[in-house]
């Protein structure tokens, strides 16, 4: 800036700093060291909005050299990070691929001696035959439906989160929330309403027995003209306008005001035009109401929201005629407006309390409406109350005054701003949201640390944190609160220690937010960052999960993973709980699918080792993997949250999807599934009344049947009954196993099947589909199956049901921490891929 063309120039820099209050600009150079945007009061930034005043300035930077350009460059330098779930699933997939490849090669190599068996018709044909078995083994082992099921589960979570006002932009971020360890939350608009509100009023009550001040508190934390005024004892004032000082404060607030308060029917919200402090005074005038109407509060409630927005303000504006205005200036720190009404001229003034009080010679008493001289004692009382409001409570204070002017006066000058009558002082703040305290306490009980990040000054931010009430466990903020410049001056070791204790980070710029995210990530924290301005975009992109505000800029939303439709911190906490539930469900259906696939591998491997015919054809394995496994696995994604989901600590980033004890449980359940399937196959040949009742040795030597004399036709080995029994056992045992996965460790007696009706429905649908391919002729031919008798179905149920009993026993051991002891004895590295070491 090179020239000032008005008394003052104020600029809204929220797009860069996120702070709702405008900044007053001046020609004097900034002398602050390590000045942030808010400190650079002689610079105008591209993209910011002039709120009031005129000035002339010289362009010193364009494009990439502007504040906006540096934000763009910072975003380009930030790459996309893989989510914890994606990393673990990739690791698990790689591990699974290696194990499957190893087993396939092993099966093929073990059977090299059988390549020359006469039944194959030559070495090459034998090699091809066992290669087919190896392929069938791979088909059995690979969970083909897993990607589809994971995607479906995340999509279901996205839908549930949308109901909680959390709009997910990238699917994997749904789960990332579940392992978040630190939430870096913006103060303005997320923890607060971003709507300046008058919360305290101070007037002189009486001077008859010494000066006594009356203090009132005002409810309501938004621009909605809804709220009440309470006296110091907490009693609600039924008719505030009957109190002389409150009435005059309402008149001054409505008339000495350049802002507009209006209702937006599209958004269903009240909006401001102009300075937020002036709009707060307009809302106060609405809460005080009008005099002379006993039914005032209830009468106002009858009005439509559009009429109600400024009804009382318009009443006063219609009662008075504006004559002259003396604009706000930096040296006076006040503004005055001259009004005329019924042969009466009145000047209303508002401004900084020290400026107004020093110009007052009299005061208005609230008990009887009398005007008495302002004594030094009363002035001292008012100044003490001002220090309490501005210091301890960090309220933004304004004093209001009036002056009767000579009749017919048409202009006012600086000389008129003296001998004023003090009518009251108001304290206002950007109030914290009511639900934030409980949400923060939920975070703490869930092992998630909250760091408040703001461009505001340190004392104001600390005061707000105390008002929220969630930081009561901190005796003071020493060692927990840092400005950006203080943090940068620390040594690397001190910064590391400070990060572990930090609860508040103030006077920050976009680069500081990104630096904070990177520093926390280097300490292996999973960081969620909230923001709404263009200034927040680089940090949102860098964070493990960037959370933009619904009311924020398009740039912030495009850089984020999730958008909060209601701008509410409490919605983040609800989304974290949903993210944890999604991860738990993901683990459950992975466990279900892998244990089923282990069962199929065991089935084929055991059949190959025993030398009996192939129990399942590749097409049957694909049907089981894609259709009969897929539906219940998807339904497991509908499992309800555990009641203690927000009382557990966040899981570690490096924690494998499958732990040692869980893997052992997979093996036990999978082994039973495979053995039961093989048992069903052998039962039909050896014991079934409808079968050939062969000796077991004949079954093992089936491949030499055509080379020797037998008591039975060799075509019996081509019968579709045994593979149908095997396939049906596999399907039914997996349906019972799906019920096991309603909870990782809770018994079916605690969480019954009907707790997830989607799972019950999927099991019924899967069984109907299986019956369809058994009993509809073209399908039965396609899948090489045949209808089963009731006796065969009975055996299928006998072989399948024990899987529930086995898993109940394993769950019992898990609940009684035997699983944990086993985990310590079992060398995890032998079973699972290594994970990153995380010392915390």
Secondary structure, DSSP 8 states (H G I E B T S, - for coil): --EE-SS-EEEE-HHHH--SS-EEE-SS----TT--GGG-TT---TT-EEEE--EE------GGGSHHHHHHHHHHT------HHHHHHHHHHHHHHHHHHHHHHHHHHHTGGGTT-GGGTSHHHHHHHHHHHHHHHHHHHS-TTHHHHHHHHHHHHHHHHHHTTEEESSTTHHHHGGG--EEEEEIIIIIEEEEEEEEEEEEEEE-TTS-EEEEEEE---SSSS---EE-TTS-B-S-GGGSHHHHHHHHHHHHS---EEEEETTTTEEEEES-HHHHHHHHHHHHH--TT-TTHHHHHHTS-HHHHTTHHHHHHHHHSEEEEEE---TTT-EEEEEEE-SS-EEEEEEE-HHHHHHTEEEEEBTTT--EEE--HHHHHHHHHHHHIIIIIS--EEEEEEEEEE-TT-----GGGSSSEEEEEEEEEEEEE-TTHHHHHHHHHHTT-EEEEE-SS-HHHHHHHHHHH-TTTT-S-STTTEEEHHHHHHS-HHHHHHHHHH--EEES--HHHHHHHHHHHHHTT--EEEEE-SGGGHHHHHHSSEEEEETTS-HHHHHH-SEEETT--HHHHHHHHHHHHHHHHHHHHHHHHHHHHHHHHHHHHHHHHHHT---SS-HHHHHHIIIIIHHHHHHHHTT----TTTTTS----TT--SS-HHHHHHHHHHHHHHHHHHHHHHHHHHHT-TTS----HHHHHTGGGGGGS--SS-GGGGG-SHHHHHHHHHHHHHHHHHHHHTT-SSS-TTTS-GGG-HHHHHHHHHHHHHHHHHHHSHHHHHHTT-----HHHHHHHHHHHHHHHHHHHHHHHHHHTTHHHHHHHHS-GGGTS--------
